[in-house]
Structure formats: C-alpha cells, structure tokens
Amino acid sequence: MIDRSQIAQALAKAIAYKQCGKQEDAEAWARKLVELLECADILAR
C-alpha cells in the first residue's frame, strides 16, 4: 500500500532542505523518497 502522506513529506523536505542550502539533509530525504517509491513498486530496484 502506498502511503501518499509519507511520500509527499519526503518530497517536500528534500526540496525545502535543498532550497535552504542543506545538501546533506536534502540528499537524505531524497533517498527516503526513492526508498518509499521502490517499496510501492513505482521504481524498479
């Protein structure tokens, strides 16, 4: 089952951290986003 709220949160945080110059945090949230999408079978592993 896809948890859209977790996906939306991860995307929003990745963007927000990127925009304020916190690259490490942005990358961590981007990795979480990819993990969530892979678990939902949206991205191939």
Biopython code that builds the backbone (N, CA, C, O; Angstrom):
import numpy as np
from Bio.PDB.StructureBuilder import StructureBuilder

atoms = [
    (1, "MET", "N", (0.831, -1.180, 0.000)),
    (1, "MET", "CA", (0.000, 0.000, 0.000)),
    (1, "MET", "C", (0.881, 1.251, 0.000)),
    (1, "MET", "O", (1.896, 1.303, 0.695)),
    (2, "ILE", "N", (0.497, 2.225, -0.759)),
    (2, "ILE", "CA", (1.265, 3.460, -0.881)),
    (2, "ILE", "C", (0.807, 4.449, 0.178)),
    (2, "ILE", "O", (-0.378, 4.766, 0.270)),
    (3, "ASP", "N", (1.752, 4.935, 0.977)),
    (3, "ASP", "CA", (1.437, 5.975, 1.963)),
    (3, "ASP", "C", (1.777, 7.318, 1.336)),
    (3, "ASP", "O", (2.915, 7.784, 1.402)),
    (4, "ARG", "N", (0.776, 7.925, 0.731)),
    (4, "ARG", "CA", (0.991, 9.164, -0.003)),
    (4, "ARG", "C", (1.464, 10.305, 0.898)),
    (4, "ARG", "O", (2.203, 11.181, 0.449)),
    (5, "SER", "N", (1.049, 10.300, 2.151)),
    (5, "SER", "CA", (1.481, 11.375, 3.040)),
    (5, "SER", "C", (2.982, 11.290, 3.320)),
    (5, "SER", "O", (3.652, 12.319, 3.408)),
    (6, "GLN", "N", (3.516, 10.071, 3.462)),
    (6, "GLN", "CA", (4.961, 9.921, 3.672)),
    (6, "GLN", "C", (5.737, 10.331, 2.427)),
    (6, "GLN", "O", (6.787, 10.966, 2.528)),
    (7, "ILE", "N", (5.228, 9.974, 1.264)),
    (7, "ILE", "CA", (5.887, 10.343, 0.009)),
    (7, "ILE", "C", (5.873, 11.854, -0.163)),
    (7, "ILE", "O", (6.888, 12.445, -0.535)),
    (8, "ALA", "N", (4.735, 12.487, 0.103)),
    (8, "ALA", "CA", (4.624, 13.941, -0.012)),
    (8, "ALA", "C", (5.561, 14.634, 0.975)),
    (8, "ALA", "O", (6.196, 15.633, 0.636)),
    (9, "GLN", "N", (5.646, 14.105, 2.189)),
    (9, "GLN", "CA", (6.519, 14.699, 3.197)),
    (9, "GLN", "C", (7.984, 14.591, 2.786)),
    (9, "GLN", "O", (8.734, 15.560, 2.901)),
    (10, "ALA", "N", (8.392, 13.426, 2.312)),
    (10, "ALA", "CA", (9.783, 13.230, 1.903)),
    (10, "ALA", "C", (10.141, 14.157, 0.744)),
    (10, "ALA", "O", (11.223, 14.743, 0.728)),
    (11, "LEU", "N", (9.238, 14.291, -0.222)),
    (11, "LEU", "CA", (9.475, 15.183, -1.355)),
    (11, "LEU", "C", (9.573, 16.630, -0.896)),
    (11, "LEU", "O", (10.487, 17.351, -1.298)),
    (12, "ALA", "N", (8.643, 17.055, -0.061)),
    (12, "ALA", "CA", (8.636, 18.442, 0.420)),
    (12, "ALA", "C", (9.901, 18.761, 1.219)),
    (12, "ALA", "O", (10.481, 19.836, 1.068)),
    (13, "LYS", "N", (10.321, 17.829, 2.062)),
    (13, "LYS", "CA", (11.521, 18.072, 2.865)),
    (13, "LYS", "C", (12.775, 18.089, 2.003)),
    (13, "LYS", "O", (13.665, 18.911, 2.226)),
    (14, "ALA", "N", (12.859, 17.201, 1.029)),
    (14, "ALA", "CA", (14.023, 17.191, 0.134)),
    (14, "ALA", "C", (14.138, 18.533, -0.591)),
    (14, "ALA", "O", (15.228, 19.094, -0.702)),
    (15, "ILE", "N", (13.020, 19.035, -1.077)),
    (15, "ILE", "CA", (13.023, 20.319, -1.781)),
    (15, "ILE", "C", (13.359, 21.463, -0.834)),
    (15, "ILE", "O", (14.177, 22.324, -1.159)),
    (16, "ALA", "N", (12.733, 21.472, 0.329)),
    (16, "ALA", "CA", (12.954, 22.563, 1.286)),
    (16, "ALA", "C", (14.409, 22.631, 1.738)),
    (16, "ALA", "O", (15.005, 23.708, 1.777)),
    (17, "TYR", "N", (14.977, 21.476, 2.079)),
    (17, "TYR", "CA", (16.373, 21.472, 2.506)),
    (17, "TYR", "C", (17.300, 21.888, 1.369)),
    (17, "TYR", "O", (18.281, 22.595, 1.601)),
    (18, "LYS", "N", (17.011, 21.469, 0.173)),
    (18, "LYS", "CA", (17.833, 21.864, -0.980)),
    (18, "LYS", "C", (17.793, 23.372, -1.166)),
    (18, "LYS", "O", (18.824, 23.997, -1.415)),
    (19, "GLN", "N", (16.603, 23.959, -1.046)),
    (19, "GLN", "CA", (16.449, 25.394, -1.265)),
    (19, "GLN", "C", (17.141, 26.230, -0.193)),
    (19, "GLN", "O", (17.548, 27.361, -0.460)),
    (20, "CYS", "N", (17.277, 25.691, 1.011)),
    (20, "CYS", "CA", (17.952, 26.474, 2.054)),
    (20, "CYS", "C", (19.427, 26.088, 2.202)),
    (20, "CYS", "O", (20.086, 26.491, 3.160)),
    (21, "GLY", "N", (19.937, 25.309, 1.251)),
    (21, "GLY", "CA", (21.367, 25.027, 1.206)),
    (21, "GLY", "C", (21.841, 23.901, 2.108)),
    (21, "GLY", "O", (23.040, 23.778, 2.356)),
    (22, "LYS", "N", (20.944, 23.090, 2.596)),
    (22, "LYS", "CA", (21.331, 21.960, 3.457)),
    (22, "LYS", "C", (21.363, 20.693, 2.619)),
    (22, "LYS", "O", (20.448, 19.871, 2.667)),
    (23, "GLN", "N", (22.434, 20.554, 1.852)),
    (23, "GLN", "CA", (22.563, 19.485, 0.874)),
    (23, "GLN", "C", (22.489, 18.087, 1.487)),
    (23, "GLN", "O", (21.820, 17.210, 0.941)),
    (24, "GLU", "N", (23.166, 17.872, 2.608)),
    (24, "GLU", "CA", (23.166, 16.540, 3.222)),
    (24, "GLU", "C", (21.760, 16.123, 3.642)),
    (24, "GLU", "O", (21.356, 14.979, 3.431)),
    (25, "ASP", "N", (21.024, 17.046, 4.230)),
    (25, "ASP", "CA", (19.656, 16.739, 4.633)),
    (25, "ASP", "C", (18.776, 16.510, 3.408)),
    (25, "ASP", "O", (17.927, 15.619, 3.411)),
    (26, "ALA", "N", (18.973, 17.302, 2.372)),
    (26, "ALA", "CA", (18.199, 17.142, 1.139)),
    (26, "ALA", "C", (18.445, 15.764, 0.536)),
    (26, "ALA", "O", (17.506, 15.099, 0.099)),
    (27, "GLU", "N", (19.691, 15.341, 0.513)),
    (27, "GLU", "CA", (20.022, 14.027, -0.037)),
    (27, "GLU", "C", (19.431, 12.901, 0.802)),
    (27, "GLU", "O", (18.981, 11.893, 0.259)),
    (28, "ALA", "N", (19.431, 13.066, 2.113)),
    (28, "ALA", "CA", (18.855, 12.042, 2.987)),
    (28, "ALA", "C", (17.357, 11.887, 2.713)),
    (28, "ALA", "O", (16.847, 10.768, 2.650)),
    (29, "TRP", "N", (16.665, 12.996, 2.552)),
    (29, "TRP", "CA", (15.232, 12.922, 2.272)),
    (29, "TRP", "C", (14.967, 12.425, 0.859)),
    (29, "TRP", "O", (13.959, 11.761, 0.619)),
    (30, "ALA", "N", (15.847, 12.731, -0.068)),
    (30, "ALA", "CA", (15.691, 12.210, -1.429)),
    (30, "ALA", "C", (15.864, 10.691, -1.435)),
    (30, "ALA", "O", (15.146, 9.984, -2.142)),
    (31, "ARG", "N", (16.814, 10.194, -0.648)),
    (31, "ARG", "CA", (16.994, 8.745, -0.531)),
    (31, "ARG", "C", (15.760, 8.095, 0.085)),
    (31, "ARG", "O", (15.341, 7.022, -0.349)),
    (32, "LYS", "N", (15.175, 8.740, 1.095)),
    (32, "LYS", "CA", (13.958, 8.222, 1.714)),
    (32, "LYS", "C", (12.820, 8.188, 0.694)),
    (32, "LYS", "O", (12.042, 7.235, 0.660)),
    (33, "LEU", "N", (12.725, 9.224, -0.131)),
    (33, "LEU", "CA", (11.698, 9.277, -1.168)),
    (33, "LEU", "C", (11.860, 8.121, -2.147)),
    (33, "LEU", "O", (10.881, 7.460, -2.492)),
    (34, "VAL", "N", (13.069, 7.877, -2.592)),
    (34, "VAL", "CA", (13.334, 6.771, -3.517)),
    (34, "VAL", "C", (12.989, 5.442, -2.864)),
    (34, "VAL", "O", (12.396, 4.570, -3.499)),
    (35, "GLU", "N", (13.357, 5.283, -1.607)),
    (35, "GLU", "CA", (13.035, 4.050, -0.879)),
    (35, "GLU", "C", (11.517, 3.831, -0.824)),
    (35, "GLU", "O", (11.041, 2.720, -1.054)),
    (36, "LEU", "N", (10.774, 4.873, -0.525)),
    (36, "LEU", "CA", (9.313, 4.761, -0.460)),
    (36, "LEU", "C", (8.725, 4.404, -1.820)),
    (36, "LEU", "O", (7.802, 3.595, -1.908)),
    (37, "LEU", "N", (9.254, 5.002, -2.870)),
    (37, "LEU", "CA", (8.747, 4.719, -4.213)),
    (37, "LEU", "C", (9.101, 3.304, -4.653)),
    (37, "LEU", "O", (8.312, 2.649, -5.333)),
    (38, "GLU", "N", (10.285, 2.829, -4.269)),
    (38, "GLU", "CA", (10.658, 1.447, -4.591)),
    (38, "GLU", "C", (9.758, 0.475, -3.848)),
    (38, "GLU", "O", (9.339, -0.533, -4.417)),
    (39, "CYS", "N", (9.455, 0.754, -2.600)),
    (39, "CYS", "CA", (8.592, -0.129, -1.809)),
    (39, "CYS", "C", (7.182, -0.168, -2.377)),
    (39, "CYS", "O", (6.479, -1.167, -2.223)),
    (40, "ALA", "N", (6.766, 0.896, -3.026)),
    (40, "ALA", "CA", (5.435, 0.955, -3.637)),
    (40, "ALA", "C", (5.437, 0.380, -5.048)),
    (40, "ALA", "O", (4.426, 0.443, -5.747)),
    (41, "ASP", "N", (6.572, -0.183, -5.469)),
    (41, "ASP", "CA", (6.739, -0.756, -6.815)),
    (41, "ASP", "C", (6.502, 0.276, -7.924)),
    (41, "ASP", "O", (5.996, -0.048, -8.998)),
    (42, "ILE", "N", (6.880, 1.517, -7.635)),
    (42, "ILE", "CA", (6.793, 2.561, -8.659)),
    (42, "ILE", "C", (8.140, 2.685, -9.378)),
    (42, "ILE", "O", (8.185, 2.967, -10.576)),
    (43, "LEU", "N", (9.228, 2.474, -8.646)),
    (43, "LEU", "CA", (10.573, 2.485, -9.240)),
    (43, "LEU", "C", (11.117, 1.065, -9.243)),
    (43, "LEU", "O", (10.914, 0.299, -8.302)),
    (44, "ALA", "N", (11.804, 0.738, -10.310)),
    (44, "ALA", "CA", (12.468, -0.569, -10.365)),
    (44, "ALA", "C", (13.692, -0.541, -9.471)),
    (44, "ALA", "O", (14.349, 0.491, -9.337)),
    (45, "ARG", "N", (13.989, -1.650, -8.875)),
    (45, "ARG", "CA", (15.162, -1.714, -7.985)),
    (45, "ARG", "C", (16.417, -1.962, -8.772)),
    (45, "ARG", "O", (17.501, -2.047, -8.195)),
]
sb = StructureBuilder()
sb.init_structure("model")
sb.init_model(0)
sb.init_chain("A")
sb.init_seg("    ")
for serial, (resi, resn, name, xyz) in enumerate(atoms, 1):
    if name == "N":
        sb.init_residue(resn, " ", resi, " ")
    sb.init_atom(name, np.array(xyz, "f"), 0.0, 1.0, " ", f" {name:<3s}", serial, name[0])
structure = sb.get_structure()
